[in-house]
Amino acid sequence: MVEPARRPDRAEALVRRLYAEHGPSVLNYATRLTGDRSAAEDVVQETLFRAWKHADRLVKGNGSVRGWLLTVARNIVADRARARAIRPAEVAELDERSSVDADHSELVVNTMLVIDALDQVSAEHREVLVELYYQGRSVTEAARQLGVPPGTVKSRSHYALRALRAAIGGREGMFGPEAA
């Protein structure tokens, strides 16, 4: 047996109208409060759910509907912030072997090798490597910083890495599989 299509009741129709009229404003407000669009969408959903639960209050027309919705949204954000503050932070389980296995001596040795090798490459190559790898800049940003075209940065980085590998002596593993 097929049920007839359910007609939305007055509370549902009210919520649809509220969303159409005030949804974007409430979403923008919640986004500003939370700083997170996804969390703000959850706040809007909860706000409209509460509007549905209290449709009779909204229909009676006491005060501004938008004001009521924004107040509810603000209270939801505040309640969630309080709940996060009360709840202890979750801590991931620590791998007991990690403290024993974590030996940073190889990292120290590799760092020393790279520093020595950087002293052996040309100043232009060193500048490019510093901009790309130590400053974390993109090719375009490095080009702008160094005052050269992006193609020059790419070329210099290619030759700088080759020179760096040669200065290090082709140590396997430091710069990927082509290092050897």
N, C-alpha and C positions, 0 to 999 in steps of 0.2 A: 504494500500500500504506500503510495507517495503522498507525503504531507504537502498541503498547499504552501506556497511561498509565504514566509512569515513577514508580516507587515511591521515595520519598525514602530515601536511605541513612541509616545511623546518625548520621553527622556532621551531615547536614542536620536530622535530628530533634533532635539535641542543640542545634543553633543555634536552632531554633524554641523549644525549651524554655527555653534561656538567655534569649532575647529576652522570652518571656512572663514569666519570673521576675525577671530582672534589668534588662531594657531600660529601664524608667522610671528606675531608680536611676542607671544609667550615663548616661542622657540628662540628668538633673538635674545630675549631677556634671560632665559635659562642658560643660553650659550655664554653670555657675558658673565653670569654668576659662576658657572662651572668651569669655563675655559675648555670645554670638551663637547663637541657637537653630538657625539653618541650619547653621552650622559644627559645632555640637554633634551634629546628626543625622548629618553626614558622619563624625564621630569614632565614633559608635555603630556605624555601618555598617562602618567599617574595623575596629573592635574585634571585631565579630561575624564578620567575614571571617577575622581572625586566629584566632578561636576555632575556626572551621571547619577552618582549616589545621592547627591543633594540637589537634584533638579528642581524639587519643589521650592527650595530657597531662592534659586535663580529666577524662577518664573514669577515669584511674588514681586520681584523688582525692588528689593531693598538695597540701594546703593548701586555702584557701577559694576557691571558684569566683568569688564576687563580688569578693574581693580581687584575684584574677588579672585579672578584667575591668576593674576600676577602675585597676589599675596599667598595663594596656595602654592604656587611654583616656588616662591622664595622660601616658604616653610619646608617644603619637601627637600630643597637643596640644603637648608640648615640642618634638618633632621639627619640627612645622609652624612653630612660632615661630622655631626656629633657622634653618629654611630661608628664612623671610621676612627674617630679619635679615641673612643672607648675600647674598641676591639684591639687586642694586642696584634702587633705586626707578625705575620707568618714568617717563619724562618725555614729555609730549605734544609733538608737533612744534609749534613756534612759527610763527605766521603772520608772515612778514617785514614785511608791510604794517601790522600792528597797531601797531607802535611809531610809525610815521609818521602813521597815521590817527587815533590816539588823542590827541585834543586836548581837554583837560579845561577849556578856558576857558569853554565854554558852560555846563558844569556849575557852575563858579564863579559865573558871572553869574546863573544861575537860582537858586542858593542865596542869593545876596545879595538878589535880588528877593523870594524867599519870606520871608527874615528881615525885610526892610522891611515886607512886607505883613502879616506876623504882628503887627508892632507896631501896625498900623492897625485890627485887628479887636478885638472886645471881649475882656475877660479870660476870660469863660466860654467863648467860642468857641475862644480860643487854648488853654485848658486841655484841651478835648476833642481838638483837633487834635494837641497834644503827646502826650497819652495814646495815641491811636489810631495815629498815624503815626510819631512819634519813639520812643515807648516800645514800640511794637509790640503793644499790648494789644488784646484783643478788646473788643467792645462791653460784654459782661458784666463783664470785668475793669476796664475804664475806669469803668463805672458804680459798681462797688464802691470803686474808688480815689477817685472824686470825690464819692461819697456821694449819688448821684442815681439815679433809675430808668434802666434800659437804654433805654427809649423816649426819654427826655430826651437821652441821649447821641446817639442816632440823629438826633434832630431838630436838636440843636445842631451835629452834624457836617455835616448837610446845609446848614444856613444858614451855618456857618463857611466851608465850601468856596465857597459863593456869594459871601460877603463877601471871601474871599481872592482869588477870580478878579476881582472888581470892583476890589480894591486893586491888583492886578497890571496891570489894564487889559486882561484877556481875551487874554493872550498865547497864541497858537495852539500846541498841542502840549504845554504844560507839565502840564495836568491832564486830558488825554484829549480826545476829539473834542468834548465838550460845552463845552469851555473858551471857545470863541469866542462 
